[in-house]
Amino acid sequence: MWNDEFTVKVKNEELKNCLMTVWHALECPHCHSTDVVKNGFSAEGKQRYLCQDKKCSHRSFILNYSYNGCRKEIKKRIPKMVVNGSGIRDTARVLDISSH
């Protein structure tokens, strides 16, 4: 869980510049464990996280990938397209990802 502080817009003048702490519960997208810690930054400057569950098959992850080919939804569609006879270039064009 990480906390982020931000200013909240309120109508009450007494609370106008009040800071609130909001806790975000991070969950591993692979094993759904909440035992997650920060693990540095990627080459693109995105925050990297590490799942500390020993049974998790993918321990490191990024919440918002900059390359669409890394997204879970895209990875699920690729094998279906291959089985249906789509080539690399066709798959890359339809899914809007790079073939290189």
Long-range contacts (C-beta under 8 A, 24 or more apart in sequence): 1-25, 1-26, 1-34, 2-26, 2-38, 26-63, 28-53, 28-56, 28-58, 28-61, 29-61, 29-72, 30-56, 30-57, 30-58, 30-61, 31-55, 31-56, 31-57, 67-97, 67-98, 68-95, 68-96, 68-97, 69-95, 69-97, 69-98
